[in-house]
């Protein structure tokens, strides 16, 4: 499942320990937009919560993709 640039950046920020609010600030979007992006990813992957989203993304995204493209 390919992620667009904004989704990749958001995932990388959350993996780095940012809160939704701080990630939103870094991306120049509202915290509500972060919630919507995450909900969209959860719906696409058929998962119910953020933990399951992390597991599902971890299975689909190579670690090098997350780090090199988000810089």
C-alpha positions as CSV (number, residue, x, y, z in Angstrom):
1,X,0.0,0.0,0.0
2,X,1.8,3.2,-1.1
3,X,1.6,6.2,1.1
4,X,1.6,9.7,-0.2
5,X,4.2,12.2,0.9
6,X,2.1,13.8,3.7
7,X,1.2,10.3,5.0
8,X,4.8,9.3,5.0
9,X,5.9,12.5,6.8
10,X,3.1,12.0,9.4
11,X,4.0,8.4,10.1
12,X,7.7,9.3,10.4
13,X,6.9,12.1,12.9
14,X,4.7,9.9,15.0
15,X,7.4,7.2,15.0
16,X,9.8,9.8,16.2
17,X,7.6,10.4,19.2
18,X,5.7,13.5,18.2
19,X,2.2,14.0,19.5
20,X,-0.7,14.5,17.0
21,X,-0.5,18.3,17.9
22,X,3.2,18.6,17.4
23,X,3.1,16.6,14.2
24,X,0.3,18.8,12.9
25,X,2.4,21.9,13.6
26,X,5.4,20.4,11.8
27,X,3.2,19.6,8.8
28,X,1.4,22.9,8.8
29,X,-2.0,21.3,9.2
30,X,-4.6,21.1,12.0
31,X,-4.6,18.3,14.6
32,X,-8.0,17.4,13.2
33,X,-6.3,16.8,9.8
34,X,-3.8,14.5,11.5
35,X,-6.8,12.6,13.0
36,X,-8.4,12.4,9.5
37,X,-5.2,11.1,7.9
38,X,-4.9,8.4,10.5
39,X,-8.5,7.5,10.2
40,X,-8.2,7.2,6.5
41,X,-5.2,4.9,6.8
42,X,-7.0,2.8,9.4
43,X,-10.0,2.4,7.1
44,X,-7.8,1.5,4.1
45,X,-6.0,-1.1,6.2
46,X,-9.1,-2.4,7.9
47,X,-7.9,-1.8,11.4
48,X,-9.7,-0.4,14.4
49,X,-7.1,1.5,16.4
50,X,-3.7,3.1,16.3
51,X,-1.8,0.1,17.7
52,X,-3.2,-2.1,14.9
53,X,-2.4,0.7,12.4
54,X,1.2,0.6,13.6
55,X,1.4,-3.1,13.3
56,X,-0.2,-3.1,9.8
57,X,2.1,-0.3,8.6
58,X,5.1,-2.0,10.1
59,X,4.4,-5.0,7.9
60,X,4.0,-3.0,4.8
61,X,6.6,-0.3,5.0
62,X,10.3,-0.9,4.9
63,X,12.1,1.1,7.7
64,X,14.3,2.7,5.1
65,X,11.2,4.1,3.3
66,X,10.0,5.8,6.5
67,X,13.3,7.4,7.3
68,X,14.8,8.4,4.0
69,X,11.7,9.9,2.4
70,X,10.6,11.9,5.5
71,X,13.8,13.9,5.9
